Structures are given as structure tokens and as C-alpha cells.
Amino acid sequence: MITVEVALGARRYPIHIGGGELGNAGRHLAAVGVKRRVAVVTDASVAALHLDQLRAGLGELMGEVIVLPPGEATKNWRTLESVVERLLASGVERGDTVVAFGGGVIGDLTGFACAILRRGCKFVQVPTTLLAQVDSSVGGKTAINAAAGKNLVGAFHQPELVLIDPDLLDTLPDRELRAGYAEVVKYGLIGDPGFFDWCEANVAALLARDEDALTNAIAVSCRAKAATVAADEHETSGIRALLNLGHTFGHALEAEAGFSDRLLHGEAVATGMALAFDFSASQGLCSAADAARVRAHLVAAGLPVDPLPADAADLIAHMRQDKKMAAGNLAFILARGIGQAFVATDVSLAAVEIFLGQRLADLGKNR
């Protein structure tokens, strides 16, 4: 087992990574002070595949189970209210713990419910998708989607523990695995060109679910995420904002797709990263060769790099609802090269609209 610590002083917590560790869930929860039975929030797909394993791992700690529909559409006000009411009805107290057992949707929704339940109760992340294991389960960002955009209603609320069992990925659909890989390669593109080299050499093994490749990718990603969170927990210094590489474009594309399975979050991030590098190249910030290398790698991973048919003005309208908007200006995460991402606060949305309009027009000619 590999353990990574998120160093937040008195609120520090471990990330345990290891095959078969779901079977030790009860021991890991006890080690962080859990003594009473825990409520579990999951979705129907995960419950059918893995709930019995979690039940066996938790033993006497297993309590109420709340099963939700799978998919991004679940992250809404109505479901949040239902989860909170059911947790209250089950007798969850402020000092109790709730387990989020699922992908990013379940982790985000459950974490937010715990942030507001009795003004804050404890929770544990047990992520079941690659995307959640390498990104969303770590760092305490919790949220639901609103009509205006993705993750616009939420809170920072850190878990007590993140328990990652790569064996859970054996049942993950190939499309979901590829989508999660987008968040893996992101860490190389942000600030670790050596890791991007590793990704280029090992993407085939990782997508073939090679245990060593998956474990290394998860561990490297979690170390990078943990270090970033420790340095800038609430995204005030700009360091943590770098983790949003590809997300400004990506969230706009997700909103345009109606937060549906038409475009998974990781697929949107992959497209967004390709667009961020292409836009950076168009502005003379990075080389066209680096942008082409990024696109080629994402394509090799089976990920999309071009936006779905849309109107550039509509995408810009979605961007105006982005959480990074400040005083009417939107920060973009751009790049001076692979491993050289930076926060750009002086980007003209008019220039972005022209760039997107040209890209969409070019794609239209080729369809």
C-alpha cells in the first residue's frame, strides 16, 4: 500500500492506495477515529458491482445505504435535498461519518451534503473511477451543478480519508477509463514534463489496465494534487487554479452538451486541454509543435480533441458563468510549453470567441 498525505496541519488526512484495500475499509476508518456505523452514498451502477465488497470491508461499521442514479445529471438541487433529508432521517449526527462510494458525481454531491449537514459532518472518499481516484476525491472541492453551469454551488470541505483501491477499475467501462486518463496526463502538462514523457510511453499499458501502470499513475497524480492543495487549499494564491487546465473550455462544452453522457467530464477536459494549448500557440505563447504533441497524445489515448458542434458565442456565454470570473474578467490556464502552465488574467474573451469560431468553422468544413 502507498500512502500520500495531504498536509493541512490539524486537518491533514491520508490517501491510501492499494489493490484489495477496500477489504480493509473498516480498519482504515477506525484509524481516523470512526467508531459508529457510517452511512454510505453510492450510485446504482457501483452498488450492483461493489457494494457487497464494501459491506464486507466495513463489517460492523456498515450502516444506512443511499443509492442514487448514475450520471452527471444527479448533481442537482433536488438530489442534494433528498440526500440531506435521508441522512437526517437515518440519525446522522455532526460527529458521524458518511462514505462517498462512487465516482466524481457521488464524491462531489456527498461531500457537499456533508459540508452543510448540521453545519458540517465528516466524510470519507472511496472513489471508484480513475477520474475520481486521481483528481476529484482529493482536495475538498464539493459541489452540485446549477442551471447556469457546472459546480457553481458548493463548498470546500476536506474528507477524513481517501481510500483508493485500483482493483475497482477492473469493472470500469473503457470510455470512463479513458476519460479519467485525461486528468492523469493533466499533471504532466501543468508542471511535470517528465511525467508527460512517462504518459506517452505507458498510455497503452495503463488503458490495458496494467496494475503497475495504473498504480504509478494514481500515486503520481495524488502526490501532485496533495502538494497543490497543501500550498493553496482555497485557490487564493493562483497555485491551485493551475489544476483547472482545460476546464474553462471543458466546462463550457459540458454545459452546451447539457451535462449529459454525450460528453463525459474527462472527455471535456481533454478537449479543453487541446484547445488551451492550441489557443496558447495561436497567441505565440507556446510552440505549435508542443500543441500538436498534446493533441496527438490525447488522440492516441482515444480522447476527443475537437469540440462538438456549437456556436462560439454560446460557449463564451457559458464561460462567463465560470467560477474563476473576477470583476468581470476570466482567468484562463494557458501554457508556455508542456509542463509550463500558467494563469493568464489578461485574456480577451473576444479573442477566445474568434479562435473558437474559426476552429468550429474549420471543423464544419471537414465534416
C-alpha positions in Angstrom: 0.0 0.0 0.0 1.2 3.5 -0.9 0.2 6.4 1.5 0.2 10.0 0.4 -0.6 12.7 3.0 -2.5 15.9 2.3 -0.6 18.2 4.6 -3.2 20.6 6.0 -2.0 21.0 9.6 -4.5 19.7 12.1 -6.8 18.8 9.2 -4.3 16.6 7.4 -5.5 13.3 6.1 -4.1 10.3 4.3 -4.7 8.9 0.8 -4.2 5.1 0.9 -3.6 3.5 -2.5 -3.5 -0.3 -2.9 -5.1 -3.2 -4.6 -7.5 -5.0 -2.3 -7.6 -2.2 0.3 -11.4 -2.0 0.0 -11.4 -5.1 2.1 -9.6 -3.2 4.8 -12.0 -0.3 4.8 -13.1 -0.8 8.4 -9.6 -0.8 9.7 -8.7 2.4 7.7 -11.8 4.2 9.0 -11.1 3.1 12.6 -7.6 4.5 12.2 -9.0 8.0 11.6 -11.3 7.8 14.6 -14.6 6.3 13.1 -16.3 4.3 15.9 -20.0 4.5 14.9 -21.8 3.0 11.9 -21.4 5.0 8.8 -23.9 5.9 6.1 -22.9 5.2 2.6 -23.9 7.2 -0.5 -23.4 5.4 -3.8 -25.0 5.0 -7.3 -26.9 2.1 -8.7 -24.1 1.0 -11.0 -21.4 0.9 -8.3 -23.8 -0.7 -5.8 -24.5 -3.5 -8.2 -20.9 -4.2 -8.7 -19.1 -3.4 -5.5 -21.4 -2.7 -2.5 -21.1 -6.2 -1.1 -17.3 -5.8 -1.1 -17.6 -2.5 0.8 -20.0 -4.1 3.2 -17.6 -6.9 3.9 -14.7 -4.4 4.3 -16.6 -2.2 6.7 -18.1 -5.0 8.8 -19.9 -3.7 11.9 -19.3 -0.1 10.7 -21.7 -0.6 7.7 -24.9 1.4 8.2 -27.6 3.2 6.0 -27.1 2.9 2.2 -28.4 5.6 -0.1 -28.4 4.6 -3.8 -28.7 7.3 -6.4 -29.0 7.2 -10.2 -25.6 7.3 -12.0 -24.5 10.2 -14.2 -23.7 13.9 -14.1 -27.4 14.9 -14.1 -27.6 13.6 -10.5 -25.5 16.6 -9.2 -28.5 18.9 -8.7 -30.5 20.6 -6.0 -33.3 18.0 -5.9 -30.9 15.1 -5.3 -28.9 17.1 -2.8 -32.1 17.8 -0.8 -33.1 14.2 -0.9 -29.7 13.0 0.3 -29.6 15.5 3.2 -33.1 14.6 4.3 -32.3 10.9 4.2 -29.1 11.3 6.2 -31.0 13.3 8.8 -33.8 10.7 8.9 -31.2 8.0 9.4 -29.9 9.8 12.5 -26.5 11.1 11.2 -25.0 13.4 13.9 -22.5 16.1 13.5 -19.6 13.9 14.6 -20.6 11.0 12.4 -19.1 9.9 9.1 -20.6 9.4 5.7 -18.8 7.4 3.0 -18.9 8.6 -0.6 -18.6 5.4 -2.7 -18.5 6.2 -6.3 -17.1 8.5 -9.0 -16.8 12.2 -9.1 -20.5 12.8 -9.1 -21.1 10.9 -5.9 -18.0 12.3 -4.2 -18.9 15.9 -5.1 -22.6 15.6 -4.1 -21.9 13.6 -0.9 -19.1 16.0 0.2 -21.4 19.0 -0.3 -24.2 17.3 1.6 -21.7 16.7 4.5 -20.5 20.3 4.3 -23.9 21.6 5.0 -25.4 18.8 7.1 -25.6 20.0 10.8 -23.1 22.7 9.7 -20.5 20.1 8.8 -20.2 16.4 9.4 -17.3 14.1 8.5 -17.0 12.1 5.3 -14.6 9.6 3.6 -13.9 9.3 -0.1 -13.8 5.8 -1.6 -13.5 6.7 -5.3 -14.4 4.0 -7.9 -13.4 5.7 -11.2 -9.9 6.7 -12.4 -11.0 10.3 -12.7 -12.1 10.4 -9.1 -9.1 8.5 -7.8 -6.6 10.9 -9.4 -8.5 14.2 -9.0 -11.9 14.9 -7.6 -11.7 12.8 -4.4 -8.6 14.7 -3.2 -8.7 18.3 -2.1 -12.1 19.0 -0.6 -13.9 20.7 -3.5 -17.5 19.7 -3.3 -20.4 21.0 -5.4 -23.5 20.5 -7.4 -24.3 21.9 -10.8 -26.7 24.8 -11.4 -28.7 25.8 -14.5 -26.0 28.4 -15.2 -23.1 26.0 -15.2 -21.0 23.2 -13.6 -20.1 23.1 -9.9 -21.4 26.7 -9.3 -22.9 25.8 -5.9 -20.5 24.2 -3.4 -18.1 24.4 -0.5 -14.6 23.5 0.5 -14.9 20.5 2.8 -12.0 18.1 3.3 -12.5 14.4 3.8 -11.1 12.5 6.7 -9.6 9.9 4.5 -9.3 8.9 0.8 -9.2 5.1 0.2 -8.2 4.2 -3.3 -8.4 0.6 -4.5 -7.2 0.3 -8.1 -8.9 -3.1 -8.4 -12.2 -1.3 -8.6 -11.2 -0.1 -12.0 -11.4 -3.7 -13.4 -15.1 -3.1 -14.0 -14.9 0.5 -15.2 -16.1 0.8 -18.8 -13.3 1.6 -21.3 -14.8 5.0 -22.1 -14.8 6.0 -18.4 -11.2 4.8 -18.0 -10.1 6.9 -21.0 -12.0 9.9 -19.6 -10.2 9.5 -16.3 -6.9 9.4 -18.1 -7.4 13.0 -19.2 -7.0 14.0 -15.5 -3.8 11.9 -15.2 -2.0 13.4 -18.2 -3.1 16.9 -17.0 -0.5 16.8 -14.2 2.3 16.3 -16.7 1.0 19.2 -18.9 0.8 21.5 -15.9 4.2 21.2 -14.4 5.9 17.8 -14.9 7.2 17.3 -18.4 8.9 14.1 -17.2 5.6 12.6 -16.2 4.2 13.6 -19.6 7.0 11.6 -21.2 6.1 8.7 -18.9 2.4 9.0 -20.1 3.4 8.9 -23.7 5.4 5.7 -23.1 2.9 4.0 -20.9 -0.6 5.1 -22.0 -1.2 1.8 -23.8 -0.3 -0.3 -20.7 -2.4 2.0 -18.5 -5.5 1.7 -20.7 -5.0 -2.1 -20.8 -5.3 -1.9 -17.0 -1.8 -2.9 -16.2 -1.6 -2.9 -12.4 1.8 -1.2 -12.2 1.0 1.5 -14.7 -2.3 2.3 -13.0 -0.8 2.4 -9.5 2.0 4.6 -10.6 -0.3 7.0 -12.4 -2.6 7.2 -9.4 0.2 7.7 -6.9 2.0 10.4 -9.0 -1.3 12.2 -9.6 -2.3 12.1 -5.9 1.1 13.4 -4.8 0.8 16.3 -7.3 -2.7 17.1 -6.2 -1.9 16.8 -2.5 1.1 19.2 -2.8 -1.0 21.7 -4.7 -3.9 21.6 -2.2 -1.5 21.9 0.7 0.0 25.0 -0.9 -3.3 26.7 -1.9 -6.3 25.0 -0.3 -8.9 27.6 -1.2 -7.5 28.6 -4.5 -6.5 32.1 -3.3 -2.8 32.3 -4.5 -3.4 31.0 -8.0 -1.4 27.8 -7.5 -4.4 25.6 -7.2 -6.0 27.3 -10.2 -3.5 25.5 -12.4 -5.4 22.3 -11.8 -8.1 23.8 -14.0 -6.1 23.4 -17.1 -8.6 22.6 -19.9 -11.5 23.1 -17.6 -12.6 26.6 -18.7 -13.1 25.4 -22.3 -14.3 22.0 -21.0 -17.0 23.2 -18.6 -18.4 25.4 -21.4 -18.6 22.3 -23.6 -20.2 20.2 -20.9 -22.8 22.9 -20.3 -23.5 23.1 -24.1 -24.0 19.3 -24.0 -26.5 19.6 -21.2 -24.3 17.8 -18.6 -25.2 14.5 -20.3 -23.4 11.3 -21.3 -23.0 13.0 -24.7 -19.7 14.4 -23.3 -18.1 13.0 -20.2 -16.2 15.3 -17.9 -12.8 13.8 -18.7 -13.6 14.0 -22.4 -14.5 17.7 -22.0 -11.2 18.2 -20.1 -9.2 16.5 -22.8 -10.8 18.7 -25.5 -10.3 21.7 -23.3 -6.6 21.0 -22.8 -6.1 20.6 -26.5 -7.9 23.9 -27.1 -5.9 25.6 -24.3 -2.6 24.6 -26.0 -3.9 25.5 -29.5 -5.0 28.9 -28.2 -1.7 29.4 -26.5 0.1 28.6 -29.7 -2.2 31.0 -31.6 -1.2 33.7 -29.2 2.5 33.0 -29.6 2.8 31.6 -26.0 3.9 28.1 -26.9 5.1 26.3 -29.9 2.8 24.8 -32.5 4.9 21.6 -32.1 4.0 21.3 -28.4 0.3 21.9 -29.1 0.4 19.2 -31.8 2.2 16.8 -29.5 -0.5 17.3 -26.9 -3.3 16.7 -29.4 -1.5 13.6 -30.8 -1.2 12.1 -27.4 -4.8 12.7 -26.4 -5.9 11.1 -29.7 -3.7 8.1 -29.1 -5.5 7.7 -25.7 -8.8 7.6 -27.6 -9.9 11.1 -26.3 -11.6 13.8 -28.2 -9.6 17.0 -29.0 -12.2 18.9 -31.1 -15.4 20.5 -29.7 -18.8 19.2 -30.5 -20.8 21.3 -33.0 -21.7 24.6 -31.2 -21.9 28.3 -31.6 -18.8 30.2 -30.3 -21.0 32.9 -28.8 -22.9 30.3 -26.8 -19.7 28.8 -25.5 -18.5 32.2 -24.4 -21.8 32.8 -22.6 -21.2 29.6 -20.6 -17.6 30.8 -19.8 -19.0 34.0 -18.3 -20.5 31.8 -15.6 -17.1 30.3 -14.8 -16.1 30.2 -11.1 -12.9 32.0 -12.0 -14.7 35.1 -13.1 -13.5 38.1 -11.0 -14.5 41.7 -11.6 -15.8 40.7 -15.0 -12.5 39.2 -16.1 -12.0 35.4 -16.6 -8.7 33.8 -15.8 -7.5 31.1 -18.3 -5.0 28.4 -17.7 -2.6 28.6 -20.7 0.8 27.2 -21.4 4.3 28.3 -22.5 5.0 24.6 -23.3 4.5 21.1 -22.0 4.9 21.3 -18.2 4.7 25.1 -18.2 1.1 26.0 -17.5 0.3 29.4 -16.0 -2.7 31.6 -15.0 -3.5 34.3 -17.6 -5.7 37.1 -16.3 -5.5 39.3 -19.3 -7.1 37.1 -21.9 -9.6 38.8 -24.2 -12.9 36.8 -24.4 -13.3 38.4 -27.8 -10.0 36.8 -28.9 -11.2 33.5 -27.5 -14.5 33.8 -29.4 -12.7 34.5 -32.6 -10.4 31.4 -32.0 -13.4 29.2 -31.2 -15.4 30.5 -34.2 -12.5 29.7 -36.6 -12.0 26.3 -35.1 -15.7 25.4 -35.3 -15.9 26.7 -38.8 -12.9 24.6 -39.9 -14.4 21.5 -38.3 -17.7 22.3 -40.1 -15.9 22.3 -43.4 -14.3 18.9 -42.7 -17.5 17.1 -41.5 
